[in-house]
Amino acid sequence: MNIIIVGTQFGDEGKGKFIDLLAKRADYVARYQGGANAGHTVVIGKNEFIFHLIPSGILRKGKKCIIGNGLVVDPQTLLAEIEDLKKRGIDVKGRLFISENAHVVMPYHKLLDRVSEAARKGKRIGTTGRGIGPCYMDKVARTGIRIADLIDKESFPEKLRKSLDEKNRLLKKIYHERGFSYKKVLAEYSPYGGRIKGYVTNTSLLINQAMDRGESVLFEGAQGTFLDIDWGTYPYVTSSNPIVGGALTGLGVGPTKIDRVIGVAKAYTTRVGEGPLPTRLPKGLEEEIRERGREYGATTGRPRRCGWLDLVLLRSAIQINGLDSLILTKLDVLDELEEIKICTHYRYRGKGVDYFPNSLKVLSECKPQYEVLKGWGEPIPEIKSYEELPLNAKKYLERIRKLLGIKIALISVGPQRNQTIILDETLC
């Protein structure tokens, strides 16, 4: 079975845990977009793993992992992750494959990310400063350096010189920065090409041949639907397509090869960085939820803003991605609340709105409308089945299912692999 896993909110939904869980039945786990600006966290016993580029399925013995053409790859971060896994007893040799067509994040991309963000002053986007946006800009402008270039000793120096000359002019004239030494960057990055060359291949061919043999692929994205460059809260978005379409273009796979598309959502809503969060909680309650849910960015450590579950967001995510079911995470974080709110729709100039507006101006005038449910007031992390859940927890889940018209496949009641209630036995 070939399954795409999609974030349905603003990222940080807990996809890493479920990629790891669902990888048990997959042969390949393939990452399709983003870069080192996103982090997937997996907790196994007392061990915590945070991945920025390597698919989290690498923790499953024998599973093959792909870094697709849709990513922008920071070779420093990638090699550091490989070395960290080796130190922890996980060898990636023969199991990790990198697309020739993925673009390379260079040091000037990181600097441009930081200085351009600083220049926006009061209108910052909230980037991570990891060079992701500038690297995608070069890709679209057809001036980027790909993995195929990095591993080619003959073409890399020439491509680097051309790109660096252009970026140094921009850095010096517009941002009044010193720029970079060609010799130093060449000396640093040329060895990276040699170190990753053994992992590089035509990943589209690899993945399609695997599916033709009847092997299963799990498609892993970063961020979430409303950080999508086309469908997110533009301009407060990422520079790629986390939605289902990004999985196809980011790995070179046709839509007829996909069996299921499953969305991941928290039992509440969070957002890191800038941009709107319509259902944001009052300060005191937000701090409580943030601490209980450990709502700090896996990549930057920045605190996430927290809000009530927003079904307007989720309805649009279901539509855009064609989801057939939903994974709900962090239900346990709501354990101690006396009452829980669900945003069922917005109110805009006296009229009800049940879709997510594309205009931020319109969105700023929308007022969330809530349905209030009673909390369950008892801990659920040790619960193993749906039947064991408190009555009010089941009412909360049933109300979400009914209002969205979509089945819930899995429920997370804690960070560990085994803290999962399985409703769809075909998945794991």
C-alpha positions, 0 to 999 in steps of 0.5 A: 500500500502506498500512503501519503501522510500530510500535515493538516494545520501549520506543521508540528502535528506529530507526523514524525511519530506516525511515519515511524509507526506506519513504516513498520509495514512499508518497504520505503519511506520517502521525503518529498519537500522542505529542508532542514527548517522542519524537525520530526521527533520520534520517541522510543523508550528513553531515546529521542530522535529529531530528524531534519532531512532523513526520513524518520522511517530510518529507525525501522530496521531494513527500511529504505529511505529516500530524500526526494528531488523536492527537497533542498538539502543542507549537506552539513546537516545531512552528514551530521544526521548520518554521523549521529545515527551511526553513533547510536548504532543505526547504519544508513549505508544501503538504506538511504538514497538521495535524489540527483535533482535535489537542490543544495543549500549553500552558506550564502542562502543562509545569510541571505535568509537572515539579512532579508528577514531582518530587513523586513523589520516589523513585517517579518515572515518568521523564517528559521534562517536555514536558507530554505527560501533563498535556495528555492528561489535559486531553483525557480530562477534556474540558477541553483546548484543541484546534488548532481552538480555537487558530486561532479568535481568538474562542474561544481567549481564553475557553477559555484563561481557563477552563483557566488559572484551573483550572490556576493554582488547582492549581499554587498550592494543591497545588504552591505555584507562582506560576502563569501570567499570562493576558495573557502566555500569551494574547499568546504563544500567539495568534500561534501560531494565526495562524502554523499556521492555513494547515496545519490541516485535517480530516486524517481526510477528507484521508487517507481520500480519498487512500486511496480514490484509490489513494494509499499512506499510511505510518503513523508512531508514536512510542515503542514497544509497552511504553510503551503506556498500556494494554499497557506496563509501567504506570505507567512508560508514555507517555500514548497508544497507540503500538500499531497501534490508536492508528494508527486512532484517532489518524488516523480510519482504519478497519482495512479500509484497512490492508494491512500492519503491520510492527514495528521492533526493535533487535538488542538492547533499550534503555530510557530513563527509569524502569521494568523492563528484565529483560535489562539488561546488566552495567555494563561491557558496558552502557556499551560497547553504549551508546557503540557504539550512541550510546544517548542519548535524541534528545529529552532526551540521557539515557543509555539502559539496554541489555539483551540481545534479549528475545523475550518482549517481541517475542512479545507485541508481535507478538500485540498488533499483529498484525505480519506482519514485522519490521525489525531495527535496529543489528545492527552494534552487536553486531559486536565481541562474542564471544558474544551472548545471546537471552532465549528465555523467563522463569522464574517460581517454577519455571515457564517464561513465554513471554509478557510479564506485565502485573503488575510484581510478577510481572515483578520475580520473573521471571528471563530464560533465555538461549540463547548464540550466538557473535558474528561479530567483524567489521564489517558496516556496508558489507555490502549483502546478506544473503548477504555477512553473516558466518555467525554473524550469519546464525545470529543472525538465523535463530534470531530468525526461527525462535523468533518465527515471523515473517519479517525484512523489513529489517536495518539495519547502520548509521545511513545510509539506504543501510546497509540490507539489503533482504530484502522488495523490495516495501517499498523 
